[in-house]
């Protein structure tokens, strides 16, 4: 089906005449013979706007009850059923009422475009996601309703609707924009002349930037810029993402968002996972390539990825300094590890020193009861063995070796380096107390023992550090090995399938092994969903029926029709019981797969990365099976 075309009437503030200009253009299209209807117009009781609506067919609005109040919203289903050539949908950045198919109106418009319907809409400059921080700095107002810049940049046409700020203020005084009471309040807040001049300048510049972006494919390929954004679960990371996106847009650069999972730390709590998911979605709005890696040293992982991927600029948020700490910050480490890269540090005056839950978790993690008891018992055991060896007058070197062995075991089996460091200090003290003359005192007659103690501590500390590093590296290697094993097994099992039905069954089993969640898969034949396959090792009939309702099938049907993910943890149909993806190669969809999740539950970065790879592997197998079947039929 041919994609519809989008035209945006763009302004720097409410009242410049966007809706009026859109209605005038609609009348022109109608006189040219086009089938034009109004889907939604925000009237604001403006008589000129209401008069211009006359003569155009209007789709009835959908009445929705919300907290005891009846709200009227754009009826997407009626618009799709009516299927005009051109539809007018005002307020592109509008947030739909809770329970609607899409949380945002721009998603409604994208569905209309996908259905082959042309759309006229309106938006102001302050609603562009990348400019939120810039606008907030000028107006001191945080705009809550925003759209991804890609929606604006990829529009087929943008018409700037512009008037002088003084003329706009005059219209406001005459009550042409808001009622007089609201107008007086607006003139002392948002509608300040200096604000309007600044917003107008930003709108003009943004339109010019959009034109500059439409460079030839050859020019885009010739650029060598690659901007790397560092993702984190911090709320202030949104500012870093928007800044990096503006840079990528200005340089026509490749844009990557990298998240490093620190294997030294406890898994993120649910609140941090949700915030990380929000930041990841924001980066995706700017068409960033999302990459996740795991390692012990975050700075080293970032610098290694930057070198391998040809990154030219790194954009990172300023780390909050820990009180009374002289440890190098992430930025200091990056500067040392990647001296040739340009590093842009984005300050945020709203960020307070670190007092987060993760910091408290770290302390709880250091003094874990199991680790403490293991360290105490192993240290006492080593000391007991050494006292026995001393009694039989064995050389001191043997005593030292037993303690070093204890250091290795403690460092390898505990969760924090504090245990290894503490035991290193204790070994020096206990060795002096029990095994040097005079015994049972902290004195030593032989001056050479001072060097022995120093070397003993240094060696103990180095062994502790190296053992812990090895343990962390083994953990990373185990994750990578598990990933490769799963992918290899998936590839082998899919190759053994003899038909599409067996492929679907094997795909469900492999996805279950990866995610340990209920998996639902709908195969697609002749662009129609077939009966689903559902899999979980311990699923009862009542639980199974929860994922096989008409509502869940409708979500899968939407994914099939629109070729985009939907369901829980997404912005489309988020009240479903599962997260649905299409299994596809290019635009051909072979199946729709659902992953059961709790409300607000999100997949971890590792799970998401593995899932994307595995779905791609399944799609390739299904495409290969289709081609084999096609060749058999043609013989």
C-alpha positions as CSV (number, residue, x, y, z in Angstrom):
1,X,0.0,0.0,0.0
2,X,1.2,3.5,-0.9
3,X,2.4,5.5,2.1
4,X,0.4,8.7,2.8
5,X,2.1,12.1,2.8
6,X,2.5,14.3,5.9
7,X,2.4,18.1,5.8
8,X,3.1,20.0,9.0
9,X,2.0,23.6,9.6
10,X,4.8,24.8,11.9
11,X,4.8,27.9,14.2
12,X,6.8,29.4,17.1
13,X,3.8,29.9,19.4
14,X,0.1,29.4,19.8
15,X,-2.0,31.9,17.9
16,X,0.3,32.5,14.9
17,X,-2.4,31.0,12.6
18,X,-1.3,27.4,12.0
19,X,-4.8,25.9,12.2
20,X,-6.3,28.7,10.1
21,X,-3.6,28.2,7.4
22,X,-4.2,24.4,7.5
23,X,-8.0,24.9,7.0
24,X,-7.4,27.3,4.1
25,X,-5.1,24.7,2.4
26,X,-7.7,22.0,3.0
27,X,-10.4,24.1,1.2
28,X,-8.0,24.5,-1.8
29,X,-7.4,20.7,-1.9
30,X,-11.2,20.2,-1.8
31,X,-11.8,22.6,-4.7
32,X,-9.2,20.6,-6.6
33,X,-11.4,17.5,-6.2
34,X,-9.7,15.7,-3.2
35,X,-11.7,13.9,-0.6
36,X,-11.0,16.0,2.5
37,X,-12.3,15.4,6.0
38,X,-11.6,16.9,9.4
39,X,-10.5,14.4,12.0
40,X,-9.8,16.8,14.8
41,X,-9.6,20.6,15.1
42,X,-8.8,22.5,18.3
43,X,-11.2,25.4,18.1
44,X,-10.3,27.4,21.2
45,X,-13.6,29.2,20.6
46,X,-12.0,31.2,17.8
47,X,-14.8,32.4,15.5
48,X,-12.5,32.6,12.5
49,X,-11.4,29.0,12.9
50,X,-15.0,27.8,13.4
51,X,-16.2,29.7,10.3
52,X,-13.5,28.1,8.2
53,X,-14.5,24.6,9.2
54,X,-17.8,25.1,7.4
55,X,-18.1,23.1,4.2
56,X,-15.7,20.4,5.3
57,X,-16.9,16.9,6.5
58,X,-16.1,16.2,10.1
59,X,-15.5,12.8,11.6
60,X,-17.4,12.5,14.9
61,X,-15.2,12.7,18.0
62,X,-14.9,9.7,20.3
63,X,-16.3,10.3,23.8
64,X,-14.1,8.7,26.6
65,X,-14.8,8.7,30.3
66,X,-11.7,9.7,32.4
67,X,-12.0,10.1,36.1
68,X,-15.7,10.9,35.9
69,X,-15.2,13.5,33.1
70,X,-16.3,12.9,29.5
71,X,-13.4,13.8,27.1
72,X,-13.7,14.0,23.3
73,X,-10.8,12.6,21.4
74,X,-9.9,11.9,17.8
75,X,-11.5,8.6,16.6
76,X,-8.7,6.8,14.8
77,X,-10.8,3.7,13.9
78,X,-13.5,5.9,12.3
79,X,-10.9,7.7,10.3
80,X,-9.4,4.5,9.1
81,X,-12.8,3.1,8.2
82,X,-13.8,6.4,6.3
83,X,-10.3,6.4,4.6
84,X,-10.4,9.8,2.9
85,X,-7.6,11.0,0.6
86,X,-6.7,13.8,3.1
87,X,-7.5,14.2,6.8
88,X,-6.9,17.2,9.1
89,X,-5.7,16.3,12.6
90,X,-4.7,19.3,14.7
91,X,-2.2,19.3,17.6
92,X,0.4,16.8,16.5
93,X,2.0,16.7,20.0
94,X,-1.2,16.0,21.9
95,X,-1.2,13.3,24.6
96,X,-4.2,10.9,24.2
97,X,-6.3,10.0,27.1
98,X,-5.3,6.9,29.1
99,X,-6.6,3.7,27.5
100,X,-6.3,4.9,23.9
101,X,-4.4,2.7,21.3
102,X,-1.5,5.1,21.3
103,X,-0.4,7.4,24.1
104,X,0.5,10.2,21.6
105,X,-1.3,11.6,18.6
106,X,1.7,11.5,16.4
107,X,1.5,7.7,16.6
108,X,-2.2,7.9,15.4
109,X,-1.0,10.0,12.5
110,X,1.7,7.5,11.6
111,X,-0.9,4.8,11.5
112,X,-3.0,7.0,9.1
113,X,0.0,7.5,6.9
114,X,0.8,3.8,6.9
115,X,-2.8,3.2,5.7
116,X,-2.2,5.5,2.7
117,X,-4.0,8.6,4.0
118,X,-2.5,12.0,3.5
119,X,-2.4,14.1,6.8
120,X,-2.3,17.8,7.5
121,X,-1.3,18.7,11.1
122,X,0.1,21.5,13.3
123,X,2.8,21.8,15.9
124,X,4.9,24.5,17.6
125,X,8.6,24.6,17.9
126,X,8.6,24.1,21.7
127,X,7.2,20.6,21.2
128,X,10.2,19.2,19.4
129,X,12.0,16.8,21.7
130,X,15.6,17.9,21.0
131,X,14.7,21.6,21.8
132,X,13.0,20.9,25.1
133,X,16.0,22.0,27.2
134,X,16.7,25.0,25.0
135,X,13.1,26.2,25.2
136,X,12.9,25.6,29.0
137,X,16.0,27.7,29.4
138,X,14.3,30.6,27.6
139,X,10.8,30.4,28.9
140,X,11.3,28.7,32.3
141,X,8.5,26.4,31.3
142,X,8.9,22.6,31.0
143,X,6.8,21.5,28.0
144,X,5.3,18.1,28.7
145,X,3.9,17.3,25.3
146,X,6.7,16.5,22.9
147,X,7.3,14.7,19.6
148,X,10.4,12.9,18.2
149,X,12.4,15.2,15.9
150,X,12.2,12.4,13.3
151,X,8.5,13.0,12.8
152,X,9.2,16.6,11.9
153,X,12.3,15.9,9.8
154,X,10.7,13.1,7.8
155,X,7.5,15.0,7.0
156,X,7.0,15.4,3.3
157,X,6.3,19.1,3.7
158,X,6.7,21.7,6.4
159,X,5.1,25.1,6.0
160,X,6.3,27.8,8.4
161,X,3.4,30.0,9.6
162,X,5.0,33.2,10.9
163,X,3.8,36.6,12.2
164,X,5.7,39.4,14.0
165,X,5.8,39.0,17.8
166,X,4.2,42.5,18.3
167,X,1.3,41.5,16.0
168,X,0.9,38.2,18.0
169,X,0.7,40.2,21.3
170,X,-1.8,42.5,19.8
171,X,-4.0,39.5,18.8
172,X,-3.6,38.2,22.3
173,X,-4.8,41.5,23.8
174,X,-7.9,41.6,21.5
175,X,-8.9,38.1,22.7
176,X,-8.2,36.4,19.3
177,X,-6.2,33.6,20.9
178,X,-7.5,33.1,24.4
179,X,-10.3,34.6,26.5
180,X,-9.2,37.9,28.1
181,X,-8.6,36.4,31.6
182,X,-6.4,33.7,30.2
183,X,-4.8,36.2,27.8
184,X,-3.7,38.5,30.7
185,X,-2.1,35.6,32.5
186,X,-0.4,34.4,29.4
187,X,1.1,37.8,28.7
188,X,2.9,37.7,32.1
189,X,4.2,34.1,31.6
190,X,4.9,32.5,28.3
191,X,3.8,35.3,26.0
192,X,6.6,37.7,26.9
193,X,8.0,39.7,24.0
194,X,11.6,38.5,24.5
195,X,10.4,34.9,24.7
196,X,8.5,35.2,21.5
197,X,11.5,36.8,19.6
198,X,13.7,33.9,20.8
199,X,11.2,31.2,19.9
200,X,10.6,32.7,16.5
201,X,14.4,32.7,15.9
202,X,14.6,29.0,16.9
203,X,11.7,28.1,14.7
204,X,13.2,29.8,11.7
205,X,16.6,28.2,12.3
206,X,15.0,24.7,12.8
207,X,13.2,25.0,9.5
208,X,16.5,25.9,7.8
209,X,18.2,23.0,9.5
210,X,15.5,20.6,8.2
211,X,16.2,21.8,4.6
212,X,20.0,21.4,5.2
213,X,19.4,17.8,6.3
214,X,17.9,16.8,3.0
215,X,21.4,16.3,1.5
216,X,22.1,13.8,-1.2
217,X,22.8,10.2,-0.3
218,X,26.4,10.6,-1.6
219,X,27.0,13.5,0.9
220,X,25.6,11.4,3.8
221,X,28.0,8.5,3.0
222,X,31.0,10.8,2.8
223,X,30.7,12.0,6.4
224,X,33.2,10.5,8.8
225,X,31.6,11.7,12.0
226,X,30.3,9.1,14.4
227,X,28.9,10.4,17.7
228,X,28.7,8.0,20.7
229,X,26.2,8.8,23.5
230,X,26.6,7.1,26.9
231,X,23.3,5.8,28.2
232,X,22.6,5.5,31.9
233,X,19.6,5.0,34.2
234,X,20.0,8.6,35.4
235,X,17.1,11.0,35.0
236,X,19.5,13.7,33.8
237,X,20.6,11.4,31.0
238,X,17.7,12.8,28.9
239,X,19.5,16.1,28.6
240,X,22.6,14.3,27.4
241,X,20.6,12.4,24.8
242,X,19.0,15.5,23.4
243,X,22.3,17.4,23.2
244,X,24.0,14.4,21.5
245,X,21.0,14.2,19.1
246,X,21.4,17.9,18.1
247,X,25.1,17.4,17.5
248,X,24.4,14.3,15.4
249,X,21.9,16.3,13.4
250,X,24.2,19.2,12.9
251,X,27.2,17.0,11.8
252,X,25.0,14.6,9.7
253,X,26.7,12.0,11.8
254,X,26.1,8.4,12.6
255,X,24.6,8.2,16.0
256,X,25.1,5.4,18.6
257,X,23.8,5.1,22.1
258,X,26.0,2.7,24.2
259,X,25.0,1.2,27.6
260,X,27.6,-0.6,29.6
261,X,26.3,-3.1,32.1
262,X,28.8,-3.2,35.1
263,X,29.2,-6.8,36.1
264,X,30.7,-5.7,39.5
265,X,27.3,-4.2,40.6
266,X,24.0,-5.7,41.7
267,X,21.4,-5.8,38.9
268,X,19.5,-2.6,38.5
269,X,16.4,-2.2,40.6
270,X,13.0,-1.9,38.9
271,X,12.9,1.8,39.2
272,X,16.3,2.2,37.5
273,X,15.4,-0.3,34.8
274,X,12.3,1.7,34.0
275,X,14.3,4.9,33.8
276,X,16.9,3.2,31.6
277,X,14.1,2.0,29.3
278,X,12.8,5.6,29.0
279,X,16.2,6.9,28.2
280,X,16.7,4.1,25.6
281,X,13.3,4.9,24.0
282,X,14.3,8.6,23.9
283,X,17.5,7.7,22.1
284,X,15.6,5.6,19.6
285,X,13.3,8.6,18.9
286,X,16.4,10.3,17.5
287,X,17.2,7.1,15.4
288,X,20.2,6.2,17.6
289,X,21.7,2.7,17.1
290,X,21.3,1.1,20.6
291,X,24.2,-1.1,21.7
292,X,24.7,-2.9,25.0
293,X,27.9,-4.4,26.3
294,X,29.0,-5.8,29.7
295,X,32.3,-5.5,31.6
296,X,34.0,-4.6,34.8
297,X,35.5,-1.3,33.8
298,X,32.9,1.0,32.2
299,X,35.5,3.5,30.9
300,X,37.5,0.8,29.3
301,X,34.4,-0.7,27.6
302,X,33.4,2.7,26.2
303,X,36.9,3.5,24.9
304,X,37.3,0.0,23.3
305,X,33.9,0.3,21.6
306,X,34.8,3.8,20.4
307,X,38.1,2.6,18.9
308,X,36.5,-0.4,17.2
309,X,33.5,1.5,15.8
310,X,35.4,4.6,14.5
311,X,33.7,7.0,17.0
312,X,34.9,10.6,16.6
313,X,33.0,12.2,19.4
314,X,31.8,11.0,22.8
315,X,28.9,12.8,24.6
316,X,28.6,12.1,28.3
317,X,26.9,13.6,31.4
318,X,28.9,15.1,34.1
319,X,29.4,12.6,37.0
320,X,28.5,13.8,40.4
321,X,31.6,13.8,42.6
322,X,31.4,11.5,45.6
323,X,32.0,13.3,48.9
324,X,35.6,13.0,50.3
325,X,36.6,10.8,47.3
326,X,39.8,11.3,45.3
327,X,39.0,8.5,42.9
328,X,39.1,9.3,39.2
329,X,35.7,10.0,37.6
330,X,34.5,8.2,34.5
331,X,35.4,11.3,32.5
332,X,39.0,11.3,33.8
333,X,39.4,7.6,33.0
334,X,38.0,8.1,29.5
335,X,40.4,11.0,28.9
336,X,43.4,8.8,29.7
337,X,42.1,5.7,27.8
338,X,41.0,7.7,24.7
339,X,43.2,10.8,24.4
340,X,42.5,11.2,20.7
341,X,38.7,11.3,21.0
342,X,36.7,14.5,21.5
343,X,34.7,14.2,24.7
344,X,31.8,16.5,25.3
345,X,30.7,16.8,28.9
346,X,27.1,18.0,29.4
347,X,26.5,19.8,32.7
348,X,23.2,19.6,34.6
349,X,22.6,22.1,37.3
350,X,19.7,20.1,38.6
351,X,21.8,17.0,39.4
352,X,22.6,16.7,43.1
353,X,25.6,14.7,44.5
354,X,25.1,11.0,44.4
355,X,22.7,9.7,47.1
356,X,21.0,7.0,45.1
357,X,19.7,3.7,46.0
358,X,22.5,2.0,44.1
359,X,25.1,3.7,46.4
360,X,23.3,2.2,49.5
361,X,23.0,-1.2,47.8
362,X,26.8,-1.1,47.2
363,X,27.4,-0.8,51.0
364,X,25.0,-3.5,51.8
365,X,26.6,-5.6,49.1
366,X,30.1,-5.1,50.7
367,X,29.1,-6.4,54.1
368,X,27.0,-9.4,52.9
369,X,26.8,-11.9,55.8
370,X,27.8,-14.9,53.7
371,X,30.9,-13.2,52.3
372,X,31.9,-12.0,55.8
373,X,31.5,-15.4,57.4
374,X,33.4,-17.1,54.5
375,X,36.3,-14.6,54.9
376,X,36.5,-15.0,58.7
377,X,36.4,-18.8,58.6
378,X,38.9,-19.1,55.8
379,X,41.3,-16.7,57.5
380,X,41.0,-18.4,60.8
381,X,41.5,-21.8,59.1
382,X,44.7,-20.5,57.3
383,X,46.0,-19.1,60.6
384,X,45.3,-22.4,62.4
385,X,47.2,-24.4,59.7
386,X,50.1,-21.9,59.9
387,X,50.3,-22.2,63.7
388,X,50.6,-26.0,63.2
389,X,53.3,-25.5,60.6
390,X,55.2,-23.1,62.9
391,X,55.0,-25.7,65.7
392,X,56.8,-28.2,63.5
393,X,59.3,-25.5,62.6
394,X,58.5,-25.4,58.8
395,X,60.0,-22.4,56.9
396,X,58.3,-19.0,57.0
397,X,57.8,-19.2,53.2
398,X,55.3,-22.0,53.6
399,X,53.3,-19.8,56.1
400,X,53.3,-17.0,53.6
401,X,52.1,-19.3,50.8
402,X,49.2,-20.6,52.8
403,X,48.1,-17.0,53.5
404,X,48.4,-16.1,49.8
405,X,46.3,-19.1,48.9
406,X,43.7,-17.8,51.3
407,X,43.8,-14.4,49.6
408,X,43.1,-16.1,46.2
409,X,40.2,-18.1,47.6
410,X,38.6,-15.1,49.4
411,X,39.0,-12.8,46.4
412,X,37.5,-15.3,44.0
413,X,34.5,-16.3,46.2
414,X,33.4,-12.9,47.6
415,X,31.5,-10.1,45.9
416,X,33.7,-7.1,46.9
417,X,37.4,-6.2,46.8
418,X,37.0,-4.9,50.4
419,X,37.4,-8.5,51.7
420,X,40.7,-9.1,49.9
421,X,42.1,-5.7,50.9
422,X,41.1,-6.3,54.5
423,X,42.6,-9.7,54.7
424,X,45.8,-8.4,53.1
425,X,46.2,-6.0,56.0
426,X,45.3,-8.6,58.6
427,X,47.9,-11.0,57.2
428,X,50.7,-8.5,57.8
429,X,49.4,-7.9,61.4
430,X,48.9,-11.6,62.2
431,X,52.2,-12.7,60.7
432,X,54.0,-10.1,62.8
433,X,52.0,-11.1,66.0
434,X,52.3,-14.9,65.8
435,X,55.3,-15.7,63.6
436,X,58.1,-13.1,64.2
437,X,60.2,-12.6,67.2
438,X,59.2,-11.4,69.8
439,X,56.0,-13.4,69.4
440,X,52.6,-12.1,70.7
441,X,53.6,-8.5,70.2
442,X,53.5,-6.1,67.3
443,X,57.3,-5.5,67.5
444,X,60.0,-7.1,65.3
445,X,63.6,-7.4,66.3
446,X,64.9,-8.0,62.8
447,X,64.8,-4.7,60.7
448,X,64.5,-6.8,57.6
449,X,61.0,-7.8,58.6
450,X,59.8,-4.2,57.7
451,X,60.6,-5.0,54.1
452,X,59.0,-8.5,54.5
453,X,55.8,-6.9,55.8
454,X,55.7,-4.3,53.0
455,X,56.3,-6.9,50.2
456,X,53.8,-9.3,51.8
457,X,51.1,-6.6,51.8
458,X,51.8,-5.5,48.2
459,X,51.9,-9.1,46.9
460,X,48.7,-9.9,48.8
461,X,46.9,-6.8,47.4
462,X,48.1,-7.5,43.8
463,X,46.9,-11.2,44.0
464,X,43.6,-10.0,45.4
465,X,43.1,-7.5,42.6
466,X,44.1,-9.9,39.9
467,X,42.0,-12.7,41.2
468,X,38.9,-10.5,41.4
469,X,39.6,-9.2,37.8
470,X,39.9,-12.8,36.6
471,X,36.6,-13.6,38.3
472,X,34.8,-10.7,36.7
473,X,36.3,-11.6,33.3
474,X,35.1,-15.2,33.7
475,X,31.6,-13.8,34.4
476,X,31.7,-11.7,31.2
477,X,33.1,-14.7,29.3
478,X,30.3,-16.9,30.7
479,X,27.7,-14.4,29.5
480,X,29.3,-14.3,26.0
481,X,29.6,-18.1,25.9
482,X,25.9,-18.5,26.9
483,X,25.0,-16.1,24.2
484,X,26.9,-18.0,21.5
485,X,25.7,-21.3,22.8
486,X,22.1,-20.2,22.6
487,X,22.5,-18.7,19.1
488,X,24.3,-21.8,17.8
489,X,21.7,-24.1,19.3
490,X,18.9,-22.0,17.8
491,X,20.5,-22.1,14.4
492,X,21.0,-25.8,14.5
493,X,17.5,-26.6,15.7
494,X,15.9,-24.3,13.1
495,X,17.8,-26.0,10.3
496,X,16.3,-29.4,11.4
497,X,12.8,-28.2,11.0
498,X,11.0,-29.6,7.9
499,X,8.1,-27.1,7.6
500,X,6.9,-23.7,8.9
501,X,4.9,-25.3,11.7
502,X,8.0,-27.0,13.1
503,X,10.0,-23.8,12.7
504,X,7.4,-22.0,14.8
505,X,7.4,-24.6,17.5
506,X,11.2,-24.6,17.7
507,X,11.3,-20.8,17.7
508,X,9.0,-20.8,20.7
509,X,11.2,-23.3,22.6
510,X,14.4,-21.3,22.0
511,X,12.8,-18.0,23.0
512,X,11.6,-19.6,26.2
513,X,15.1,-20.9,27.0
514,X,16.4,-17.3,26.5
515,X,13.8,-15.4,28.5
516,X,12.1,-18.0,30.8
517,X,8.8,-16.3,30.1
518,X,5.6,-17.5,28.4
519,X,6.0,-17.2,24.6
520,X,3.1,-16.9,22.1
521,X,3.7,-17.1,18.4
522,X,1.2,-16.5,15.5
523,X,2.4,-17.7,12.2
524,X,1.3,-15.6,9.2
525,X,-0.1,-17.1,6.0
526,X,-1.5,-14.9,3.2
527,X,-1.1,-11.8,5.5
528,X,-3.5,-13.5,8.0
529,X,-2.7,-14.6,11.6
530,X,-3.0,-18.3,12.1
531,X,-3.8,-20.1,15.3
532,X,-1.3,-19.3,18.0
533,X,1.3,-21.6,19.6
534,X,1.8,-20.9,23.3
535,X,4.7,-22.3,25.4
536,X,5.7,-22.5,29.0
537,X,6.9,-25.5,30.9
538,X,4.5,-24.8,33.9
539,X,1.5,-23.1,32.4
540,X,-1.9,-24.0,33.5
541,X,-5.1,-23.6,31.4
542,X,-6.3,-20.5,33.2
543,X,-2.9,-18.7,32.7
544,X,-2.9,-19.9,29.0
545,X,-6.3,-18.4,28.3
546,X,-5.1,-15.0,29.6
547,X,-2.8,-14.7,26.6
548,X,-5.3,-16.0,24.0
549,X,-8.0,-13.4,24.4
550,X,-9.4,-11.4,21.5
551,X,-7.7,-8.3,22.9
552,X,-4.3,-10.0,22.8
553,X,-4.9,-11.2,19.2
554,X,-5.9,-7.7,18.2
555,X,-2.5,-6.4,19.4
556,X,-0.8,-9.1,17.4
557,X,-3.0,-8.1,14.4
558,X,-1.9,-4.5,14.8
559,X,1.8,-5.6,14.8
560,X,1.1,-7.6,11.6
561,X,-0.6,-4.6,9.9
562,X,1.9,-1.9,11.0
563,X,5.2,-3.9,11.2
564,X,6.1,-2.4,14.5
565,X,6.3,-3.8,18.1
566,X,3.4,-3.2,20.4
567,X,2.1,-4.2,23.8
568,X,3.3,-4.0,27.4
569,X,6.3,-1.7,28.0
570,X,5.8,0.1,24.6
571,X,3.9,3.3,23.7
572,X,1.4,1.4,21.6
573,X,-1.4,-0.7,23.3
574,X,0.6,-0.8,26.5
575,X,-2.1,-2.5,28.5
576,X,-1.7,-5.8,26.7
577,X,-0.4,-8.9,28.6
578,X,2.6,-9.4,26.4
579,X,5.1,-7.6,24.3
580,X,4.7,-8.4,20.5
581,X,7.3,-8.3,17.8
582,X,7.1,-9.1,14.1
583,X,9.4,-11.8,12.8
584,X,10.3,-10.3,9.4
585,X,12.8,-10.0,6.6
586,X,12.5,-6.5,5.2
587,X,8.7,-5.9,4.8
588,X,7.7,-9.6,4.6
589,X,6.3,-10.7,8.0
590,X,6.5,-14.5,8.7
591,X,5.1,-14.5,12.3
592,X,4.2,-12.4,15.3
593,X,5.7,-13.4,18.6
594,X,4.5,-12.3,22.0
595,X,6.6,-12.3,25.3
596,X,4.6,-12.3,28.5
597,X,5.6,-9.4,30.8
598,X,4.1,-7.8,33.9
599,X,2.9,-4.2,33.6
600,X,5.9,-1.8,33.5
601,X,8.3,-4.7,33.4
602,X,11.1,-4.3,30.9
603,X,13.6,-6.6,29.4
604,X,17.2,-6.2,30.5
605,X,19.8,-4.8,28.0
606,X,21.3,-8.3,27.6
607,X,17.9,-10.0,27.0
608,X,16.9,-7.3,24.5
609,X,20.2,-7.7,22.6
610,X,19.8,-11.5,22.5
611,X,16.2,-11.3,21.5
612,X,16.9,-9.0,18.5
613,X,19.6,-11.4,17.3
614,X,17.5,-14.5,17.8
615,X,14.4,-13.0,16.1
616,X,16.6,-12.1,13.1
617,X,17.9,-15.7,13.1
618,X,14.4,-17.1,13.1
619,X,13.3,-14.7,10.3
620,X,16.3,-15.9,8.1
621,X,15.3,-19.5,8.7
622,X,11.6,-18.8,7.8
623,X,12.7,-16.9,4.7
624,X,14.9,-19.8,3.6
625,X,12.0,-22.3,4.2
626,X,9.7,-20.1,2.1
627,X,12.2,-20.1,-0.8
628,X,12.7,-23.9,-0.6
629,X,8.9,-24.4,-0.7
630,X,8.6,-22.0,-3.6
631,X,11.3,-23.9,-5.6
632,X,9.5,-27.3,-4.9
633,X,6.2,-25.9,-6.2
634,X,7.9,-24.6,-9.4
635,X,9.6,-27.9,-10.3
